[in-house]
């Protein structure tokens, strides 16, 4: 999937600086950040389930 996002000048500079520091393309860094965000259970779901974060990962669709 390919899509475009709008970032402020400050966000664009931060992305470029971080990508440069990590020696990765900006697009790869942004994609990794999105994948990381999507792999985390919802904070709302975590609060509602008393069984702990390990179980949350198993219960997420």
Residue pairs with C-beta under 8 A, 6 or more apart in sequence:
5 30
7 15
15 26
15 29
15 30
16 26
18 29
19 25
19 26
19 28
19 29
22 29
24 32
41 53
41 56
41 57
41 60
45 56
45 60
46 53
46 56
49 55
49 56
49 59
